[in-house]
Amino acid sequence: MIDKTNMQGVMNVIRQAELANSRAADTSLAISNEQQQSRFASDLLAAIRSVNATQMQAAETKTNFEASGDVSVTDVLIDSQRASVAFEATLQVRNKVLKAYQDVMSMPV
């Protein structure tokens, strides 16, 4: 059974959570459009660099396998497939963004 003191404690916790939620919403609204664009650009650049690093790692693994044979074939294949999947995913994201842009541009004003 819940008594009055426990109920008041629960209500206080709920109020504090609602207050924290409203503060977080106010903070997220305060982010300017330029900051959002800058964050998007930096996130996009980081993703592209990550894909590039994956491709460079795959190329390095392949070169090490060809030169010395110290690397197993499975490592070469796994790195190559990882790089391929990362590139294909990036290509699909690019295609979706391009399609969205074309849809927006073809909208009547």
N, CA, C and O of each residue as an XYZ file, in Angstrom:
436
protein
N       0.833     -1.172      0.000
C       0.000      0.000      0.000
C       0.889      1.251      0.000
O       1.911      1.285      0.685
N       0.509      2.253     -0.750
C       1.279      3.489     -0.853
C       0.677      4.508      0.096
O      -0.513      4.816      0.030
N       1.524      5.028      0.985
C       1.014      6.066      1.873
C       1.318      7.440      1.306
O       1.955      7.565      0.260
N       0.858      8.470      2.003
C       0.981      9.846      1.504
C       2.436     10.282      1.350
O       2.758     10.990      0.396
N       3.306      9.887      2.244
C       4.707     10.325      2.166
C       5.393      9.719      0.946
O       6.142     10.407      0.251
N       5.146      8.451      0.683
C       5.749      7.830     -0.501
C       5.213      8.461     -1.773
O       5.956      8.661     -2.734
N       3.926      8.773     -1.780
C       3.320      9.389     -2.960
C       3.905     10.765     -3.213
O       4.144     11.127     -4.365
N       4.145     11.544     -2.161
C       4.743     12.867     -2.321
C       6.169     12.744     -2.837
O       6.594     13.546     -3.670
N       6.904     11.768     -2.364
C       8.264     11.545     -2.857
C       8.271     11.186     -4.336
O       9.109     11.671     -5.097
N       7.333     10.331     -4.738
C       7.221      9.955     -6.141
C       6.866     11.173     -6.986
O       7.434     11.372     -8.060
N       5.936     11.984     -6.507
C       5.535     13.184     -7.243
C       6.702     14.157     -7.365
O       6.863     14.791     -8.408
N       7.520     14.287     -6.322
C       8.690     15.165     -6.392
C       9.684     14.672     -7.441
O      10.251     15.475     -8.181
N       9.896     13.380     -7.508
C      10.806     12.824     -8.505
C      10.264     13.086     -9.907
O      11.025     13.434    -10.810
N       8.958     12.923    -10.095
C       8.346     13.172    -11.400
C       8.492     14.638    -11.781
O       8.809     14.945    -12.930
N       8.269     15.542    -10.843
C       8.425     16.979    -11.128
C       9.861     17.310    -11.509
O      10.103     18.081    -12.438
N      10.815     16.723    -10.786
C      12.218     16.978    -11.100
C      12.573     16.457    -12.493
O      13.321     17.103    -13.227
N      12.038     15.292    -12.857
C      12.293     14.749    -14.194
C      11.676     15.631    -15.273
O      12.289     15.862    -16.315
N      10.463     16.123    -15.023
C       9.819     17.011    -15.996
C      10.589     18.313    -16.137
O      10.728     18.834    -17.243
N      11.094     18.849    -15.020
C      11.878     20.076    -15.052
C      13.178     19.862    -15.838
O      13.562     20.700    -16.654
N      13.840     18.748    -15.586
C      15.073     18.451    -16.315
C      14.789     18.271    -17.801
O      15.583     18.692    -18.642
N      13.667     17.651    -18.124
C      13.300     17.459    -19.518
C      13.022     18.791    -20.200
O      13.440     18.994    -21.340
N      12.335     19.690    -19.537
C      12.046     20.990    -20.145
C      13.321     21.813    -20.303
O      13.459     22.548    -21.281
N      14.247     21.704    -19.365
C      15.527     22.404    -19.505
C      16.312     21.872    -20.687
O      16.921     22.640    -21.432
N      16.298     20.546    -20.862
C      17.005     19.949    -21.997
C      16.377     20.390    -23.313
O      17.087     20.651    -24.284
N      15.056     20.474    -23.350
C      14.378     20.922    -24.576
C      14.717     22.371    -24.872
O      14.938     22.729    -26.028
N      14.763     23.221    -23.832
C      15.117     24.622    -24.033
C      16.542     24.754    -24.553
O      16.818     25.583    -25.420
N      17.439     23.941    -24.025
C      18.832     23.983    -24.456
C      18.955     23.545    -25.908
O      19.706     24.147    -26.675
N      18.226     22.503    -26.295
C      18.328     22.033    -27.677
C      17.732     23.040    -28.643
O      18.187     23.130    -29.783
N      16.724     23.802    -28.224
C      16.162     24.831    -29.089
C      17.092     26.024    -29.228
O      17.019     26.767    -30.207
N      17.967     26.205    -28.244
C      18.874     27.343    -28.263
C      20.029     27.162    -29.247
O      20.736     28.121    -29.557
N      20.223     25.950    -29.734
C      21.298     25.717    -30.695
C      20.932     26.427    -31.992
O      19.846     26.233    -32.539
N      21.837     27.236    -32.463
C      21.540     28.019    -33.663
C      21.624     27.159    -34.914
O      22.171     26.056    -34.899
N      21.075     27.682    -35.980
C      21.084     26.979    -37.257
C      22.506     26.779    -37.758
O      22.820     25.738    -38.335
N      23.363     27.762    -37.546
C      24.756     27.644    -37.982
C      25.463     26.523    -37.241
O      26.242     25.778    -37.836
N      25.195     26.396    -35.944
C      25.820     25.333    -35.172
C      25.341     23.968    -35.655
O      26.123     23.019    -35.724
N      24.067     23.870    -35.986
C      23.542     22.603    -36.483
C      24.168     22.259    -37.823
O      24.529     21.106    -38.060
N      24.301     23.245    -38.704
C      24.930     22.996    -39.997
C      26.384     22.609    -39.818
O      26.884     21.714    -40.500
N      27.063     23.282    -38.902
C      28.461     22.981    -38.652
C      28.608     21.562    -38.093
O      29.521     20.831    -38.477
N      27.709     21.182    -37.190
C      27.769     19.851    -36.619
C      27.486     18.797    -37.692
O      28.145     17.758    -37.732
N      26.504     19.065    -38.564
C      26.201     18.124    -39.643
C      27.406     17.965    -40.558
O      27.771     16.849    -40.928
N      28.015     19.076    -40.917
C      29.176     19.026    -41.803
C      30.327     18.261    -41.153
O      30.988     17.460    -41.814
N      30.570     18.497    -39.876
C      31.669     17.801    -39.208
C      31.362     16.318    -39.038
O      32.268     15.491    -39.139
N      30.091     15.962    -38.778
C      29.718     14.553    -38.679
C      29.861     13.859    -40.034
O      30.326     12.721    -40.109
N      29.466     14.537    -41.083
C      29.590     13.969    -42.423
C      31.055     13.771    -42.795
O      31.429     12.731    -43.337
N      31.870     14.755    -42.506
C      33.303     14.653    -42.791
C      33.941     13.526    -41.984
O      34.788     12.797    -42.501
N      33.542     13.380    -40.723
C      34.080     12.293    -39.890
C      33.687     10.932    -40.443
O      34.488      9.998    -40.421
N      32.459     10.812    -40.939
C      32.017      9.540    -41.513
C      32.805      9.212    -42.776
O      33.206      8.066    -42.983
N      33.022     10.206    -43.609
C      33.786      9.975    -44.842
C      35.231      9.611    -44.517
O      35.812      8.734    -45.155
N      35.797     10.271    -43.544
C      37.171      9.929    -43.137
C      37.242      8.514    -42.572
O      38.225      7.805    -42.785
N      36.207      8.109    -41.857
C      36.177      6.754    -41.311
C      36.134      5.717    -42.424
O      36.829      4.704    -42.355
N      35.329      5.960    -43.441
C      35.268      5.055    -44.589
C      36.622      5.021    -45.296
O      37.089      3.956    -45.699
N      37.246      6.179    -45.446
C      38.559      6.239    -46.079
C      39.583      5.448    -45.270
O      40.406      4.733    -45.842
N      39.538      5.570    -43.951
C      40.478      4.836    -43.107
C      40.262      3.336    -43.236
O      41.221      2.564    -43.237
N      39.003      2.921    -43.346
C      38.696      1.505    -43.528
C      39.255      1.002    -44.854
O      39.809     -0.095    -44.923
N      39.111      1.803    -45.905
C      39.652      1.408    -47.206
C      41.179      1.372    -47.192
O      41.789      0.484    -47.789
N      41.786      2.327    -46.517
C      43.250      2.343    -46.434
C      43.762      1.142    -45.643
O      44.791      0.564    -45.989
N      43.048      0.765    -44.582
C      43.428     -0.411    -43.795
C      43.338     -1.678    -44.644
O      44.210     -2.545    -44.574
N      42.284     -1.776    -45.440
C      42.128     -2.945    -46.315
C      43.261     -3.001    -47.338
O      43.804     -4.072    -47.608
N      43.613     -1.860    -47.900
C      44.710     -1.826    -48.872
C      46.034     -2.198    -48.217
O      46.845     -2.911    -48.809
N      46.252     -1.722    -47.007
C      47.493     -2.043    -46.293
C      47.567     -3.535    -45.962
O      48.625     -4.151    -46.089
N      46.449     -4.106    -45.540
C      46.413     -5.539    -45.240
C      46.706     -6.356    -46.495
O      47.440     -7.343    -46.444
N      46.129     -5.941    -47.618
C      46.366     -6.645    -48.890
C      47.831     -6.550    -49.303
O      48.429     -7.533    -49.740
N      48.402     -5.353    -49.158
C      49.816     -5.157    -49.523
C      50.726     -5.999    -48.631
O      51.688     -6.598    -49.113
N      50.425     -6.046    -47.326
C      51.225     -6.864    -46.411
C      51.119     -8.352    -46.758
O      52.101     -9.089    -46.663
N      49.944     -8.777    -47.153
C      49.767    -10.179    -47.550
C      50.575    -10.492    -48.796
O      51.236    -11.528    -48.870
N      50.525     -9.604    -49.770
C      51.246     -9.826    -51.022
C      52.753     -9.774    -50.824
O      53.492    -10.542    -51.440
N      53.210     -8.870    -49.965
C      54.653     -8.678    -49.787
C      55.287     -9.759    -48.918
O      56.322    -10.321    -49.275
N      54.665    -10.047    -47.774
C      55.350    -10.932    -46.840
C      54.588    -12.214    -46.527
O      55.203    -13.214    -46.155
N      53.310    -12.210    -46.663
C      52.534    -13.401    -46.335
C      52.306    -13.570    -44.849
O      51.795    -14.604    -44.418
N      52.674    -12.572    -44.051
C      52.469    -12.658    -42.600
C      50.994    -12.487    -42.219
O      50.599    -12.807    -41.098
N      50.204    -11.997    -43.130
C      48.786    -11.755    -42.889
C      47.998    -12.900    -43.503
O      48.300    -13.342    -44.611
N      46.985    -13.383    -42.781
C      46.200    -14.497    -43.305
C      45.233    -14.018    -44.389
O      44.876    -12.842    -44.461
N      44.830    -14.954    -45.212
C      43.901    -14.651    -46.300
C      42.567    -14.184    -45.720
O      41.930    -13.289    -46.274
N      42.147    -14.780    -44.617
C      40.867    -14.385    -44.019
C      40.884    -12.933    -43.563
O      39.880    -12.232    -43.690
N      42.012    -12.478    -43.033
C      42.122    -11.077    -42.624
C      42.002    -10.147    -43.828
O      41.356     -9.101    -43.761
N      42.632    -10.545    -44.922
C      42.565     -9.743    -46.145
C      41.128     -9.675    -46.646
O      40.643     -8.598    -46.990
N      40.452    -10.804    -46.689
C      39.079    -10.848    -47.177
C      38.126    -10.085    -46.253
O      37.239     -9.375    -46.725
N      38.307    -10.228    -44.965
C      37.433     -9.521    -44.017
C      37.620     -8.013    -44.142
O      36.644     -7.263    -44.186
N      38.869     -7.573    -44.197
C      39.113     -6.131    -44.343
C      38.583     -5.599    -45.669
O      38.045     -4.494    -45.730
N      38.735     -6.382    -46.724
C      38.226     -5.955    -48.036
C      36.708     -5.858    -48.028
O      36.146     -4.898    -48.556
N      36.044     -6.833    -47.439
C      34.582     -6.800    -47.369
C      34.090     -5.668    -46.472
O      33.086     -5.022    -46.775
N      34.794     -5.429    -45.374
C      34.430     -4.330    -44.480
C      34.525     -2.992    -45.222
O      33.647     -2.139    -45.091
N      35.587     -2.819    -45.993
C      35.758     -1.582    -46.758
C      34.695     -1.467    -47.840
O      34.176     -0.381    -48.098
N      34.375     -2.583    -48.469
C      33.360     -2.578    -49.513
C      31.983     -2.213    -48.954
O      31.263     -1.407    -49.544
N      31.626     -2.798    -47.833
C      30.330     -2.506    -47.214
C      30.268     -1.049    -46.765
O      29.244     -0.388    -46.941
N      31.351     -0.548    -46.191
C      31.376      0.855    -45.752
C      31.212      1.792    -46.939
O      30.479      2.778    -46.857
N      31.886      1.490    -48.036
C      31.774      2.336    -49.226
C      30.367      2.268    -49.813
O      29.810      3.297    -50.197
N      29.794      1.085    -49.887
C      28.433      0.935    -50.428
C      27.423      1.675    -49.556
O      26.498      2.299    -50.076
N      27.593      1.611    -48.241
C      26.687      2.336    -47.346
C      26.812      3.839    -47.558
O      25.808      4.551    -47.578
N      28.037      4.319    -47.715
C      28.251      5.740    -47.973
C      27.624      6.149    -49.302
O      27.023      7.217    -49.412
N      27.767      5.309    -50.288
C      27.177      5.583    -51.593
C      25.652      5.644    -51.511
O      25.030      6.499    -52.141
N      25.054      4.747    -50.743
C      23.597      4.752    -50.583
C      23.116      5.996    -49.838
O      22.077      6.562    -50.177
N      23.862      6.416    -48.834
C      23.503      7.644    -48.110
C      23.585      8.832    -49.059
O      22.704      9.692    -49.065
N      24.644      8.876    -49.860
C      24.770      9.964    -50.837
C      23.594      9.982    -51.798
O      23.049     11.043    -52.100
N      23.202      8.807    -52.279
C      22.084      8.727    -53.201
C      20.783      9.195    -52.560
O      19.987      9.886    -53.196
N      20.567      8.822    -51.304
C      19.347      9.248    -50.600
C      19.335     10.762    -50.389
O      18.300     11.405    -50.562
N      20.474     11.327    -50.018
C      20.552     12.780    -49.813
C      20.328     13.503    -51.135
O      19.619     14.508    -51.180
N      20.917     13.009    -52.193
C      20.743     13.613    -53.508
C      19.286     13.534    -53.958
O      18.753     14.497    -54.509
N      18.646     12.399    -53.727
C      17.240     12.237    -54.093
C      16.366     13.187    -53.284
O      15.440     13.788    -53.828
N      16.650     13.330    -51.989
C      15.880     14.254    -51.148
C      16.056     15.690    -51.631
O      15.094     16.456    -51.671
N      17.278     16.052    -51.995
C      17.543     17.390    -52.512
C      16.771     17.634    -53.808
O      16.168     18.692    -53.989
N      16.795     16.654    -54.701
C      16.074     16.793    -55.964
C      14.560     16.899    -55.726
O      13.872     17.650    -56.417
N      14.050     16.150    -54.754
C      12.618     16.231    -54.435
C      12.247     17.610    -53.909
O      11.216     18.172    -54.280
N      13.102     18.152    -53.037
C      12.833     19.482    -52.482
C      12.897     20.540    -53.584
O      12.068     21.448    -53.633
N      13.879     20.415    -54.458
C      14.029     21.402    -55.521
C      12.906     21.341    -56.551
O      12.611     22.343    -57.203
N      12.280     20.186    -56.703
C      11.206     20.070    -57.685
C       9.832     20.391    -57.096
O       8.828     20.327    -57.806
N       9.778     20.732    -55.820
C       8.504     21.083    -55.208
C       8.032     22.434    -55.729
O       8.827     23.361    -55.879
N       6.750     22.540    -55.999
C       6.222     23.848    -56.423
C       6.156     24.798    -55.226
O       5.876     24.388    -54.099
N       6.419     26.062    -55.499
C       6.411     27.046    -54.424
C       5.072     27.710    -54.292
O       4.891     28.570    -53.430
